[in-house]
Amino acid sequence: MVNKLKETFRDKSRDNLANTLIKLGIKAEMAERGMEQEKIGDEWYTRRQGIINIQDHPIKWINICKKDRSKDSPPSWKYIFIVPDERLVSGKDKIKIKTVRKKSFPVFGKVIDTIWKGNDSGGLTHTLSNDLEIKSLAKIIGDIHIESFSEPSPGWFLRAGHTQTWGDQSDWHNRITMEVWDQLRKLSDYLLSTPRIL
């Protein structure tokens, strides 16, 4: 009875995203807990939900973290797509860029454009800001934060956030279609084709 109750209230964001990917024909599986990739892209105020392993794709892992509901705010999640890149041999010149979504009216308006800003010396922000498919991706999955890293192994992560106003389970997985996944692949390819960072 207790176990059944725990299962009812357990956060299922990782299960739901893994199942969505599998239905799209993507080779995805939930990994054992405790993988070192759970530390990539997380933030001090979030709880790690675990990793999804991806095969045959530049994105090798998806890390999911959650910030629990408080009296002042609803629950929120971070979906972190991890792209290994052996060229990033140090954290010396770390790249950090993010989307800025322009709205027709502040806060509640419709998103009419997306640009990228941040510290980037290789022209990545310019390239992404001028790609219509990538603009569309940010409109669908929300603001995206991209960062290079060198530990525990070098690569990139793409982080999208989601806040659930009603209920305590994320429905963000419903945004992932084959078109969105192809756009994520294209974004990953852009990262892997940037000039080498030493």
MIPAMAR-52433 format. One record per residue (C-alpha): x, y, z. Coordinates in steps of 0.05 Angstrom, whole numbers, plus 32768, in hexadecimal, padded with zeros to 4 digits. Example, Ala and Ser with C-alpha at 12.3 -4.5 7.8 and 13.67 -1.06 7.14 Angstrom:
BEGIN
80F67FA6809C 81117FEB808F 
END
This chain:
BEGIN
800080008000 803880318013 8060801F7FD4 802280297FA9 8016806D7FC8 805F80817FBD 805A806C7F74 801B80967F6B 803E80D57F82 808380C67F66 809B80F97F32 809380D97EEE 80B5810D7EC2 80ED80DE7EAF 80BE80A37EA1 809080CF7E76 80C880ED7E4C 80E980A97E42 80A7808A7E2B 809A80C57DFC 80DE80BC7DDC 80D580717DD4 8091807C7DB2 80B580AA7D80 80E580717D6F 8120808E7D96 814B805C7DBB 814280757E02 814580537E46 814580697E8E 818A80607EAD 819C80477EF2 819D807E7F26 81DE809D7F3D 81FF80A87EF9 823280E07EF8 820B81027EC0 81D581137EF4 8203814B7F0B 8206816C7EC7 81DB81AB7EC1 81B881A27F04 81AF81DD7F33 81B681DE7F7F 816B81E87F8B 815581AD7F60 814E81627F6F 816B81317F3C 813781047F1C 816880D87EF5 818480CE7EAF 816780B57E6E 819980927E40 819480A17DF5 81B380767DBF 81C8808A7D78 81C280D57D83 81F081107D94 81C781187DD4 81DF80DD7DFE 81BB80EC7E3F 818081147E5A 8184812A7EA2 814581417EC6 8143816B7F06 810881857F2E 80FB81BF7F5C 80C281AC7F8B 808481D67F96 8088820A7FCD 805482377FEC 806A826E7FBC 807782487F7C 805F820B7F54 808D81D07F44 80BF81D87F0B 80ED81AA7EE4 812E81B07EBE 813781837E80 8181817F7E70 819881617E2E 81E2814C7E31 820E814B7DF2 8254812E7DFC 828C81537DD7 82D4813D7DE1 82EE817E7DC2 82DC81A57E01 831B81937E27 831781C97E5D 82E681F87E7E 831282347E71 82E782567E3B 82A3823B7E4F 826A824E7E21 822782627E40 81EF82797E13 81A3827B7E1B 8164828E7DF5 814082CF7DFE 80F882C87DE7 80D983097DCE 808E830F7DDB 805883387DBB 804683507E01 8072834A7E40 8069830A7E6B 802782F17E4D 803083027E04 803B82D17DCA 808382BF7DBA 809382E37D78 80DF82D97D74 811982B67D95 816182CD7D98 819F82B07DBB 81CC82D77DEA 820982C77E15 825582BF7E13 8267829E7DD2 82A382AE7DA6 8294827D7D6E 8255829C7D50 822682687D6D 81F4829C7D88 81F082BC7D43 81E682797D20 81AF82627D50 818C82A67D4F 818682A17D03 816E82587CFE 812282567CF7 811D820D7D0F 8144821D7D4F 8118825B7D5A 80DC822D7D56 80FB81FC7D88 810182317DBE 80B982467DB3 80A281FE7DBF 80CD81E47DF8 80DB82267E1C 8119824F7E28 815982287E1D 819C82307E42 81DA82127E21 821C82087E45 825E81E67E36 827E81BD7E6E 82BD81937E79 82AB81697EB7 829E81307EC2 82AA81297E77 82A981607E42 826B81757E1D 822F81A27E19 81EC81A57E3C 81AB81C37E24 817B81D37E5D 813181E37E56 810581F47E91 80BC81E57E9E 808D81FD7ED4 804C81D77EE1 801682067EFA 7FE381D07F09 7FF4818D7F28 803881717F3E 804981497EFF 806C81677EC3 804A81647E7F 808781807E59 8092813D7E36 8054814C7E0C 807C81827DE8 80AD814F7DCC 8099813B7D85 80C5811F7D4D 80CB81657D31 80E481807D75 811481467D7C 813181547D36 813A819D7D4B 815F81877D8A 818C815C7D5D 819981987D30 81AA81C37D6D 81D9818C7D86 81FB81897D41 820781D57D45 822981CC7D88 825581947D6E 826A81BD7D31 828081FA7D59 82CB820C7D58 82F381E17D88 82F881FD7DCF 833C81EF7DF1 
END
